[in-house]
Amino acid sequence: MSLQEQFEQAQADSKNLPERPDNMTLLKIYALFKQASVGDASGERPGFTDMVGRAKFDAWDALKGTSADEAKQQYIDLIADLK
């Protein structure tokens, strides 16, 4: 199975986890997904009043420079650990 196929399977698996991950883990899942599918964070950092958007942006921005393949593998590993 190719890395892309494993990534897509992990995306499907993420919707059927036995329990909801904590917020920090959810941020990591989001950030790895965005880095793998879009690349480095871009655009304006959300304002102070948008705390959720700001946390998501910061988590994604922390992965700046991580390759798409590396982010995909980390995403796959994280979802596998949560299953």
N, C-alpha and C positions, 0 to 999 in steps of 0.2 A: 504494500500500500504506500502510495507517495505521501510526502509530507503534507501536500495540499489536501489529499483525501483524509488523512489523519486529523488535520485541522478542522475540516468540515464535520467529521464524525464527533470530534470533541465539542463543537458548537452545538450539535444535536444533543449530545450527552449532558451538556451544561443545563439544558432545560428540564432534565429529569433527575437531578441530584436527589439523594435521599433526604437531605435537609438543606435549608437555606443557609448559605455561608454568611459569616459575619461581614460587617460593612467594609473592613479593611481588605478582606479577601475579594469581595465584590469589586472594589476599586481596582485591585490587581488584575482580576479577570477582564474588566473593562479596558484597562490601560494596555494589557497585552493584546487584546483583540484589535484595538485601534492601531497600535504600532504595527501589528502583523498585516492589517488590511489597508491602512492609509499611509503609514510611515510616521515620521516625526510630527509632533504636535505643531499646529500652525494656527494663525488667527489670534484674535485678542483673548487675553485671559479674562474670564468672566469677572464681573464686579463683586465687591464685598457682599452685596445683598443676595447674590446667587451662590450660597455656600456649597450646594451639591455640585453645581456646574464647575465651580472653582476647584473643588476637591478632585473631580474627575479630570479636569484639565491638568492639574498639578501632578496627579498620578501618571497620566499619559506623558507629560513633559519630562518626567523623571527618567523615562526610557529613551530619551533622545540619543540617537546614534546606534541603537540596537537594530540589527538587521531584521528584515521581515521574516526570514527563515528561523533566526534565533528566537524571535518573539513567538512565532508559531509553535516551536518546540516547547518553549516555556509554558505556553497556554495549554498545549496537549498534556504536558506533565502535571500541571496544576489541576486540571479537570480530572485526570486519572487519580490523583491523590484524594480528591474530594468524593469519588465514587465509592 
